[in-house]
Amino acid sequence: MGLREFVSDAWSWLNYKPMMTTANTGLPHRALAPAARPGWLPQDAARRLAAYKILAAYDSNQAGELAVLTGNEAGGERREFGDAAAFVNTTLAHLLGRAQQIVAPGAEHAGEEEPTPEADTAAEVQQLLRDWAEKELLPLRMQAAERKAVLLGDAVYLLAWDPEKARVRLRTLDPGFYFPVLDENADPGDYPSKVHLAWEIPEDPARGTKARVRRITYELGPISAATRSMDAGRRNLVADGSGGWLLEPGDTLHSETGRIERTYPWADRPSAVTCYLTDAEWELDDLRLGQQLDDLPLEKAQVKTRADGEVLDRLDLRIDFLPIVHVTNSVSDGEHFGQSALAPVMQALDELAESDTDSARASATTGAPIIGLAGVRAEVDRVTGRPRPLAVEPGTVFQLGDGGRMDVLDTSAQLAELRARVEEVRERAAVNARLPAVSLGTADPSKVPSGYALQLSLGPLDSLVESMRLARAHKYALLFRFVQRLHQAGQAEGWPAGATTPVRLVFGPHTPTDRGAVLEEVVRAVGAGVLSLETGVRMLQEAGYPIDDARAEIERITAGRAPDAEQAPVSPPPAGSSRASKS
């Protein structure tokens, strides 16, 4: 009977848009996803990419243009004034806070008289990571990646060792290029063992290149024997001269199991798993119908070659993890991908655009009102013999006959109602997005009754930020773990060997803080011995005080106390002095 299916997934909040699900195929409109002729795009990724394109259109005030492309001609008159971008930017600013800091727990104890080896290592790794973050412009890359995560729901970091710069390079990728291969029986929140980074390259008649698809694959698999690059653009196994295969240095073959194992610098036991990298391109004309991304024909592939001559055909990276970190905007709820911050308010954004469009039309009739004249003689065009249309301009005088009148259509009342409607919808959208008026900058500070009332109004924003930071805590800890291990694998100078040091990213305060009250609280608590000096300094950091290094600040504080402690105590007066003075 042609009934539509009820679809409930991570992007079902967009089902109200006809462009998201077409009636004949059940897939999104062709304008929302790559229209590759063989259909290399996985079918389960079509809705995700369509959602990304819709969200990007709202962010750049192009939702009306997208509506026209998908068949809605009325979308060309849509007025968009940046409400979606304002919500995204505000959420991003509160998420990141005033500053971000790399912290290794225990590093603040390295300045003590007898620090433990763990404290010294934590302080060393913390400084190395901070220096690396400064060279790699981590705050700027975080801004770019986290804005994608807030807007689209997902962000992707890619790590790679650069032998020329002798450090790990960090890149941010569009989540539309990210295609994980998820096991049907695995938890969607688990780390995948195979990830494709793929995109379509259009044809270029000027250069004579055809349309093609590029796929970069990172895959975990058993360690194999040594391979070498061949002239045919492939890698082949290398014989050892005794009828077997050559092993890479440090690898061990267990004859009873047939497994090849190696011990990584960060591990305390051997592992039989490594990560392979494959980078290749396929011309779309060489693909047959039904050959999707995970099963493209290798015999038709044009394999890429690295700058050092290594063919990227299952190249052993000599690491036991995928150097990709997928950041989600929301806590995993049975889905591998996150949810956009605009998901709860998409229909409110449409209502805002419609109200703004109606207000623009009403303001046109209010600023240039419609005038009706009766009893006036219109001037006749001598060429056509028809009356010329009357033009109303400043200083225009009309001579009316007996009984003549002029009527003006006043639409100012309707315009006022439309403006009130816009404010009503915007306020409701802010409530649903958990962005109070004070965070959007639309509240009058003079009308806030008290600081306690202001703090209560920020409650929804606090819960939103805590939830978003919780979703990212493990991912950034994973990112810093990968950075350490890639430096160890690349034998970078100065990086300690052995187990990976736990490191986390601390976001700054997202709301205005009473720094004076925090300072007074820290002074009282540390002076009374309720809090340690390390905890007090950390509280001052979170309150926004310009303390770059907690350990160095503690050293300066203790060094300033030393002279006072070395002074001889003042002797109390003699026991009878008070009585003698009184007498």
C-alpha positions in Angstrom: 0.0 0.0 0.0 3.0 2.3 0.0 3.0 2.9 3.7 6.0 4.7 5.1 8.0 3.0 7.7 8.5 4.3 11.2 12.2 4.9 11.6 13.8 5.5 15.0 17.5 6.0 15.1 20.1 8.6 16.1 18.8 11.0 13.4 15.0 10.3 13.7 14.6 13.9 15.0 14.9 15.0 11.4 12.2 12.6 10.1 9.7 15.5 10.0 11.6 16.8 6.9 10.4 15.2 3.6 14.0 15.6 2.2 15.2 13.2 4.9 13.2 10.2 3.6 11.8 10.1 0.1 8.7 8.1 -0.5 9.9 5.9 -3.4 13.3 4.7 -2.0 13.1 5.4 1.7 16.5 7.1 1.5 17.4 10.8 1.8 17.1 13.1 -1.2 20.0 12.8 -3.7 21.0 16.4 -3.0 21.9 15.4 0.6 24.3 12.6 -0.1 27.0 11.7 -2.7 25.3 10.3 -5.8 28.0 7.9 -6.8 26.9 5.9 -9.7 27.9 2.4 -8.4 26.7 3.3 -4.9 29.9 2.8 -3.0 28.4 4.6 0.0 27.2 2.2 2.7 23.4 2.4 3.0 23.5 2.7 6.8 25.6 5.9 6.4 23.2 7.7 4.0 21.0 9.2 6.8 24.0 10.3 8.8 25.5 12.2 5.9 22.2 13.7 5.1 21.8 14.9 8.7 25.3 16.4 8.5 24.4 18.4 5.4 21.1 19.6 6.8 22.8 20.8 10.0 25.6 22.5 8.0 23.0 24.3 6.0 21.3 25.6 9.1 24.6 26.8 10.5 25.5 28.8 7.4 22.0 30.2 6.8 21.5 28.0 3.7 18.5 26.0 4.8 16.3 27.8 2.4 18.7 27.2 -0.5 18.8 23.5 0.5 15.0 23.4 0.5 14.9 24.7 -3.1 17.3 22.0 -4.2 15.1 19.3 -2.7 12.0 20.6 -4.4 10.5 23.2 -2.1 10.4 26.4 -4.2 9.0 28.5 -1.3 12.3 28.0 0.5 13.9 30.7 -1.6 12.0 33.4 0.4 13.1 32.0 3.8 14.8 34.5 6.1 17.6 33.2 8.3 19.3 35.4 10.8 21.9 33.1 12.3 20.0 31.7 15.3 21.4 28.2 14.7 25.0 29.5 14.6 24.4 31.5 17.7 23.2 28.4 19.6 26.2 26.4 18.4 28.8 29.1 19.2 27.3 29.7 22.7 27.3 26.0 23.5 30.8 25.6 22.2 32.1 28.6 24.4 30.6 27.1 27.5 31.8 23.6 26.7 35.5 24.7 26.3 35.5 27.2 29.1 38.0 30.0 29.4 41.0 27.7 28.9 42.0 24.1 28.7 44.9 22.5 30.5 46.7 19.2 30.2 47.1 17.6 33.7 48.8 14.4 34.7 47.6 13.4 38.2 50.4 13.3 40.7 52.6 15.8 38.8 52.1 18.4 41.6 54.0 16.2 44.0 57.2 16.3 42.0 58.5 19.4 43.8 58.4 17.8 47.2 61.5 16.9 49.2 61.3 13.2 48.4 59.1 12.8 45.4 58.1 9.3 44.2 59.3 8.1 40.8 55.7 8.1 39.6 55.4 11.9 40.5 58.6 12.7 38.6 57.4 10.8 35.5 54.0 12.4 35.7 55.6 15.9 35.8 57.9 15.0 32.9 55.1 13.7 30.7 52.8 16.6 31.6 55.5 19.1 30.4 56.2 17.1 27.3 52.6 17.0 26.3 52.1 20.7 27.0 55.1 21.5 24.7 53.7 19.2 22.1 50.3 20.8 22.3 51.8 24.2 21.8 53.7 23.1 18.7 50.7 21.4 17.2 48.3 24.3 18.0 46.1 22.0 20.0 43.7 24.8 21.3 43.0 25.9 17.7 42.5 22.3 16.5 40.2 21.7 19.4 38.1 24.7 18.5 37.6 23.4 14.9 36.9 19.8 16.0 34.6 20.6 18.9 32.6 23.0 16.8 31.9 20.1 14.4 31.0 17.9 17.4 28.6 20.5 18.8 27.0 21.2 15.4 27.1 17.7 13.8 27.3 15.5 16.8 30.7 14.0 15.9 34.3 15.0 15.4 37.4 13.0 14.4 41.1 13.4 15.3 43.8 11.6 13.3 47.3 11.1 14.6 50.4 10.3 12.6 54.1 10.1 13.3 56.2 12.6 11.3 59.9 11.5 11.2 61.0 14.9 9.8 59.6 16.9 12.6 60.2 14.1 15.1 56.8 14.5 16.7 53.2 13.4 16.4 51.1 15.4 14.0 47.4 16.0 14.8 44.7 16.6 12.2 41.0 17.2 12.5 38.7 15.5 9.9 35.1 16.1 8.8 33.0 13.3 10.4 31.4 12.8 7.0 34.7 11.0 6.0 34.5 8.6 9.0 33.2 5.1 8.3 33.8 2.6 11.1 33.2 -1.1 10.5 31.2 -2.1 13.5 30.7 -5.6 14.6 27.0 -6.6 14.8 27.4 -8.3 18.2 29.6 -5.6 19.7 28.6 -2.7 21.9 28.2 0.4 19.7 30.3 2.3 22.2 33.3 0.0 21.8 36.4 1.0 19.9 36.2 -0.4 16.4 39.0 -2.6 15.0 38.6 -1.3 11.4 37.9 2.3 10.2 37.7 3.7 6.7 38.3 7.3 5.9 36.7 7.8 2.5 35.5 10.6 0.2 34.5 11.0 -3.4 36.7 13.1 -5.8 34.9 14.7 -8.7 36.2 14.4 -12.2 38.4 17.2 -13.5 38.2 17.6 -17.4 41.0 20.2 -17.3 43.4 17.6 -15.9 41.9 14.7 -17.6 41.0 12.8 -14.4 37.9 10.8 -13.9 35.6 10.7 -10.9 37.0 8.4 -8.2 36.7 7.5 -4.6 39.6 7.5 -2.1 39.7 5.2 0.9 42.2 5.2 3.7 41.9 2.1 5.9 43.2 1.5 9.4 42.8 -2.1 10.5 43.9 -4.2 13.5 45.1 -7.7 12.5 47.6 -10.4 13.4 51.3 -9.6 12.9 52.7 -11.0 9.7 56.2 -11.5 8.4 58.2 -8.6 7.0 57.0 -7.0 3.7 58.7 -4.8 1.3 57.5 -2.3 -1.4 57.4 -3.6 -4.9 57.4 -1.8 -8.3 53.9 -2.9 -9.1 52.5 -0.8 -6.2 52.0 -3.6 -3.8 53.9 -5.1 -0.8 55.1 -8.7 -0.8 56.5 -11.0 1.9 60.3 -11.3 2.1 61.9 -14.7 2.3 64.6 -15.4 4.9 66.7 -17.6 2.6 66.0 -20.8 4.5 62.5 -21.6 3.2 60.7 -19.3 5.6 59.7 -15.7 5.9 61.8 -12.9 7.3 60.6 -11.4 10.5 60.8 -7.7 11.5 63.4 -6.9 14.2 62.0 -7.6 17.7 59.3 -10.1 16.4 59.2 -13.7 17.6 57.5 -16.6 15.9 55.9 -19.2 18.2 56.1 -22.5 16.3 53.5 -24.2 18.5 50.8 -21.6 17.7 52.2 -20.1 14.5 51.7 -16.6 15.9 54.1 -13.8 15.5 54.4 -11.6 18.7 56.2 -8.4 19.6 56.6 -6.4 22.7 55.7 -2.7 22.4 57.6 -0.1 24.3 54.5 0.7 26.5 53.5 -2.9 27.2 54.7 -5.4 29.8 53.8 -8.5 27.8 54.0 -9.5 24.1 51.2 -8.8 21.7 50.1 -10.5 18.4 48.2 -7.6 17.1 49.3 -4.6 14.9 47.7 -1.8 12.9 47.8 -1.9 9.1 47.4 1.2 6.9 46.1 1.0 3.3 45.6 4.1 1.1 44.2 3.7 -2.4 41.9 5.2 -5.0 39.3 3.6 -7.3 37.8 5.1 -10.5 34.0 5.0 -10.3 33.8 3.4 -13.7 35.7 0.4 -12.4 33.1 -0.3 -9.6 30.2 -2.6 -10.1 26.8 -2.2 -8.6 26.7 -3.5 -5.0 30.4 -3.0 -4.3 30.3 -0.9 -1.2 33.1 0.7 0.7 34.2 -2.3 2.7 34.5 -4.6 -0.3 36.0 -2.5 -3.1 38.0 -4.7 -5.6 41.7 -4.6 -4.7 42.8 -5.5 -8.2 41.3 -2.2 -9.5 42.9 -0.1 -6.8 45.6 2.5 -7.4 47.7 2.3 -4.2 49.3 5.4 -2.9 53.0 5.7 -2.1 54.4 7.6 0.9 57.1 10.3 0.6 59.8 7.9 1.8 58.9 5.4 -0.9 56.8 3.0 1.2 53.8 1.6 -0.6 50.7 2.0 1.5 49.3 -1.5 1.0 48.7 -3.0 4.4 51.8 -1.1 5.8 52.6 -2.3 9.3 52.6 0.8 11.5 54.0 -1.2 14.5 51.4 0.0 16.9 48.6 -2.0 18.5 45.8 0.6 18.2 44.0 2.7 15.6 45.5 6.3 15.7 42.0 7.7 15.3 39.9 9.3 18.1 36.2 9.7 17.5 34.6 12.4 19.8 30.9 12.4 20.3 28.9 15.3 21.5 26.6 13.2 23.7 27.0 10.2 26.0 26.7 6.9 24.1 23.1 5.6 24.3 23.3 2.5 22.2 24.6 4.5 19.3 28.2 4.8 18.0 27.6 8.4 16.8 26.6 11.4 18.9 23.7 13.8 18.7 23.9 17.5 17.6 23.2 20.2 20.1 20.6 21.5 17.7 18.6 18.2 17.7 16.0 19.3 20.3 15.4 22.7 18.7 15.3 22.0 14.9 11.6 22.5 14.6 11.9 25.6 16.7 14.5 27.0 14.3 12.1 26.4 11.4 9.4 28.2 13.3 11.8 31.1 14.0 12.7 31.3 10.3 9.0 31.3 9.3 8.2 34.0 11.8 11.2 36.1 10.6 10.0 35.7 7.0 6.5 36.8 8.0 7.9 39.7 9.9 10.0 40.8 6.9 6.9 40.8 4.8 4.8 42.7 7.3 7.6 45.3 7.8 7.5 45.9 4.1 3.9 46.9 4.2 4.4 48.9 7.4 7.3 50.9 6.1 5.7 51.4 2.6 2.0 51.1 3.4 -0.6 50.2 0.8 -2.6 53.4 -0.1 -6.1 53.4 -1.6 -7.2 56.7 -3.4 -10.7 57.6 -4.5 -11.7 60.7 -6.5 -8.3 61.3 -8.1 -7.7 61.5 -11.8 -4.8 59.4 -12.9 -2.5 60.6 -15.6 -2.9 58.8 -19.0 0.1 57.5 -20.9 0.0 59.0 -24.4 1.6 56.0 -26.0 -0.6 53.2 -24.6 -3.6 55.2 -23.6 -3.7 53.6 -20.2 -3.6 55.3 -16.8 -0.1 55.5 -15.3 0.4 53.9 -11.9 0.5 56.3 -9.1 3.8 56.6 -7.1 3.8 57.7 -3.5 7.0 59.6 -2.6 7.9 62.2 0.0 6.3 65.5 -1.0 3.8 64.0 -3.4 0.5 65.9 -3.6 -2.8 64.4 -4.9 -5.7 66.6 -5.9 -8.9 64.8 -4.9 -12.3 65.6 -6.3 -15.5 66.0 -4.4 -16.0 63.1 -2.1 -12.5 61.8 -2.6 -10.5 60.1 0.1 -7.3 58.3 0.9 -7.2 55.1 2.9 -3.9 53.6 4.3 -3.5 50.0 5.3 -1.9 49.9 8.7 -0.1 46.6 9.5 1.9 47.7 12.5 -0.3 45.8 14.9 0.4 42.5 13.0 4.1 43.3 12.9 4.2 43.8 16.7 2.5 40.4 17.1 5.0 38.7 14.8 7.9 40.2 16.7 6.4 39.0 20.0 6.0 35.6 18.4 9.7 35.5 17.4 10.7 36.3 21.0 8.4 33.6 22.3 9.8 30.9 20.0 13.4 32.0 20.6 12.9 31.8 24.4 11.3 28.3 24.1 14.2 27.2 21.9 16.7 28.4 24.4 14.9 26.5 27.2 14.9 23.3 25.2 18.5 23.7 24.3 19.3 24.3 28.0 20.8 27.7 27.2 19.3 30.3 29.6 18.9 33.9 28.5 21.9 35.0 30.6 24.2 32.7 28.7 22.9 33.9 25.3 23.4 37.5 26.4 19.7 38.4 26.0 19.0 38.9 29.8 19.3 42.3 31.4 21.8 42.0 34.3 20.1 44.8 36.2 16.9 42.7 36.4 18.5 39.7 38.1 17.2 39.8 41.7 20.2 38.1 43.3 23.3 36.1 42.6 21.5 33.0 44.0 18.7 33.5 41.5 21.3 33.8 38.7 23.0 30.6 39.9 19.6 28.8 39.8 18.9 30.0 36.3 22.3 28.5 35.2 21.3 25.1 36.5 20.2 23.6 33.1 23.4 25.0 31.5 25.5 23.4 34.2 24.0 20.0 33.6 24.4 20.4 29.8 28.1 21.2 30.1 28.7 18.4 32.6 27.1 15.9 30.3 29.1 17.1 27.3 32.4 17.1 29.2 31.6 13.6 30.5 31.2 12.3 27.0 34.7 13.7 26.1 36.7 12.9 29.2 37.7 9.4 28.1 38.3 10.4 24.5 40.8 13.1 25.3 42.5 10.7 27.8 42.7 8.3 24.9 44.2 11.0 22.6 47.0 11.8 25.0 47.7 8.1 25.5 48.0 7.7 21.8 50.3 10.7 21.5 52.7 9.2 24.2 52.7 5.8 22.5 53.4 7.2 19.0 56.3 9.1 20.4 57.6 5.9 22.0 57.1 4.0 18.8 59.0 6.7 16.9 61.8 6.7 19.5 61.4 10.4 20.1 64.1 11.9 22.2 63.2 12.7 25.8 60.0 10.6 26.0 60.1 8.1 28.9 59.7 4.4 28.0 57.5 2.0 29.9 53.8 2.2 30.8 51.7 5.1 29.6 51.1 7.8 32.1 47.4 8.7 32.6 46.7 12.2 31.5 43.4 14.1 31.3 42.2 17.4 29.8 40.8 19.9 32.3 38.3 22.4 30.9 38.1 25.9 32.4 35.1 27.4 34.2 32.1 27.9 31.9 30.3 30.5 34.0 31.5 33.7 35.8 33.2 32.8 39.1 33.4 34.9 42.2 37.2 34.7 42.4 37.3 36.6 45.7 35.0 34.1 47.4 37.0 31.2 46.1 40.3 32.8 47.3 38.9 33.4 50.8 37.6 29.8 50.9 41.0 28.4 49.9 42.9 30.6 52.4 40.7 29.5 55.2 40.6 25.8 54.3 44.4 25.5 53.7 45.2 27.5 56.8 43.0 25.3 58.9 44.5 22.2 57.5 41.2 21.0 56.0 42.5 21.2 52.4 46.1 20.5 51.1 48.0 23.2 49.4 47.9 21.3 46.1 44.1 21.1 46.2 43.9 24.8 47.0 46.1 25.8 44.1 44.0 23.6 41.8 40.8 25.3 43.0 42.4 28.7 42.2 43.3 27.4 38.7 39.7 26.3 38.1 38.4 29.7 39.3 40.4 31.5 36.6 43.5 32.7 38.4 46.5 32.9 36.0 48.4 29.8 37.3 50.0 28.0 34.4 51.8 25.3 36.4 50.4 24.1 39.8 53.6 22.5 40.8 55.7 25.6 40.1 53.2 27.7 41.9 53.5 25.5 45.0 57.3 25.7 44.9 57.1 29.5 44.8 54.6 29.5 47.7 56.8 27.2 49.8 59.9 29.1 48.9 58.3 32.3 50.1 57.4 30.7 53.4 60.9 29.4 54.1 62.4 32.6 55.4 59.6 33.1 57.8 59.9 29.6 59.1 63.7 30.0 59.7 63.2 33.1 61.9 63.6 32.4 65.7 60.4 32.4 67.6 59.7 35.4 69.8 60.3 34.6 73.4 57.3 35.2 75.7 57.7 37.9 78.4 58.7 36.9 81.9 56.1 35.5 84.1 56.1 38.4 86.5 56.4 41.2 84.0 52.6 41.7 83.7 52.2 41.9 87.4 55.1 44.4 87.8 53.7 46.6 85.1 50.3 46.6 86.8 51.8 47.4 90.2 
